[in-house]
């Protein structure tokens, strides 16, 4: 996988990030897509940090190894000030499904780009959503 055809930017949810740090298929997407910039929010970044100790225990992997894998992912982390002007719109669009997803949706609206998530809450909102499998197939 050298390129994700016609995808220059992707806003990444916590679930592909967590998959990538334990060596799942998402890691392949991150590490081999040369012409795609991956973005996430501080909110999602902190969500991943919160789940690393739980994941470490569940998978019997040292937490330090997971934190290291996390730090090596090619992610641009965006502060909420950057997408603040889109948060109200995002909350209107997804707030009833999952208010925690509003940050990621707001960032996608701000960057005018698709979302990479395996979460069904983003479907039918008018924003393109790719699952990990979708991205692997596009390579």
C-alpha positions as CSV (number, residue, x, y, z in Angstrom):
1,X,0.0,0.0,0.0
2,X,1.8,3.1,-1.2
3,X,-1.2,5.4,-1.5
4,X,-4.8,5.6,-0.5
5,X,-6.3,6.5,-3.9
6,X,-7.6,10.1,-3.8
7,X,-7.5,10.4,0.0
8,X,-5.1,13.2,1.0
9,X,-6.5,13.8,4.5
10,X,-8.3,11.5,7.0
11,X,-9.7,12.3,10.4
12,X,-9.0,9.2,12.6
13,X,-11.3,8.0,15.3
14,X,-9.9,6.3,18.5
15,X,-10.8,2.7,17.4
16,X,-8.4,2.5,14.4
17,X,-5.7,4.1,16.6
18,X,-6.2,1.5,19.3
19,X,-6.1,-1.2,16.6
20,X,-2.9,0.1,15.2
21,X,-1.0,0.2,18.5
22,X,-1.7,-3.4,19.2
23,X,-0.6,-4.4,15.7
24,X,-4.0,-4.8,14.0
25,X,-4.8,-4.1,10.3
26,X,-5.0,-0.4,11.0
27,X,-1.3,-0.3,11.6
28,X,-0.7,-1.3,8.0
29,X,-2.8,1.6,6.8
30,X,-0.9,4.1,9.0
31,X,2.5,2.9,8.1
32,X,2.2,2.4,4.4
33,X,0.0,5.3,3.2
34,X,2.6,7.7,1.9
35,X,0.4,10.5,0.5
36,X,-2.3,10.7,3.3
37,X,-2.1,13.0,6.3
38,X,-3.9,11.6,9.4
39,X,-5.6,13.9,11.8
40,X,-7.2,13.4,15.2
41,X,-8.5,15.6,18.0
42,X,-7.0,16.2,21.5
43,X,-10.2,14.7,22.7
44,X,-9.7,11.4,20.8
45,X,-6.0,11.4,21.7
46,X,-6.8,11.5,25.4
47,X,-9.4,8.8,24.9
48,X,-6.7,6.5,23.4
49,X,-4.4,7.3,26.3
50,X,-7.1,6.4,28.8
51,X,-7.6,3.0,27.2
52,X,-4.0,2.0,26.8
53,X,-3.6,0.6,30.4
54,X,-6.9,-1.4,30.0
55,X,-5.7,-2.7,26.6
56,X,-2.3,-3.6,28.0
57,X,-3.9,-5.7,30.7
58,X,-6.4,-7.3,28.4
59,X,-3.7,-8.2,25.8
60,X,-0.9,-8.9,28.2
61,X,1.3,-6.3,26.5
62,X,3.4,-3.9,28.5
63,X,1.7,-0.5,28.6
64,X,5.0,1.2,27.8
65,X,5.1,-0.8,24.5
66,X,1.6,0.5,23.6
67,X,2.5,4.1,24.5
68,X,5.6,3.8,22.3
69,X,3.6,2.4,19.4
70,X,1.1,5.2,19.9
71,X,3.8,7.9,19.8
72,X,5.1,6.5,16.5
73,X,1.9,6.8,14.6
74,X,1.9,9.6,12.0
75,X,-0.9,11.6,13.6
76,X,-1.4,15.4,13.5
77,X,-3.3,16.2,16.7
78,X,-5.6,19.2,16.5
79,X,-6.7,21.4,19.4
80,X,-10.4,22.2,19.7
81,X,-9.7,25.9,19.0
82,X,-9.0,24.8,15.4
83,X,-12.4,23.4,14.8
84,X,-14.5,25.3,17.3
85,X,-16.5,27.0,14.6
86,X,-17.8,23.6,13.5
87,X,-18.6,22.1,16.9
88,X,-22.2,23.3,17.1
89,X,-23.0,22.0,13.7
90,X,-21.4,18.6,14.6
91,X,-23.3,18.4,17.8
92,X,-26.6,19.0,15.9
93,X,-25.6,16.2,13.4
94,X,-24.4,13.5,15.8
95,X,-25.2,14.6,19.4
96,X,-28.2,12.3,19.8
97,X,-26.2,9.3,18.6
98,X,-23.0,9.9,20.5
99,X,-22.1,13.3,21.8
100,X,-18.4,12.2,22.3
101,X,-18.1,11.9,18.5
102,X,-18.9,15.6,17.9
103,X,-15.2,16.6,18.2
104,X,-14.1,14.2,15.5
105,X,-17.0,15.2,13.2
106,X,-16.3,18.9,13.7
107,X,-12.7,18.3,12.7
108,X,-13.8,16.4,9.6
109,X,-16.1,19.3,8.7
110,X,-13.4,21.8,9.3
111,X,-10.9,20.0,7.1
112,X,-13.5,19.0,4.6
113,X,-12.3,15.4,4.6
114,X,-13.5,11.8,5.3
115,X,-13.4,10.1,8.7
116,X,-11.7,6.8,9.4
117,X,-13.8,4.9,11.9
118,X,-15.3,1.5,12.5
119,X,-18.1,3.3,14.5
120,X,-21.5,3.2,12.8
121,X,-22.6,6.4,14.5
122,X,-21.0,8.4,11.7
123,X,-23.0,6.8,8.9
124,X,-25.7,8.8,7.1
125,X,-24.4,12.2,8.2
126,X,-23.2,13.4,4.7
127,X,-19.5,12.9,5.6
128,X,-17.6,10.1,3.9
129,X,-16.6,7.4,6.4
130,X,-14.1,4.7,5.7
131,X,-13.6,1.6,7.8
132,X,-10.2,0.0,8.1
133,X,-11.2,-2.7,5.7
134,X,-12.4,0.0,3.2
135,X,-9.0,1.6,3.3
136,X,-7.1,-1.6,2.9
137,X,-9.2,-2.4,-0.2
138,X,-8.5,1.1,-1.7
139,X,-4.8,0.6,-1.5
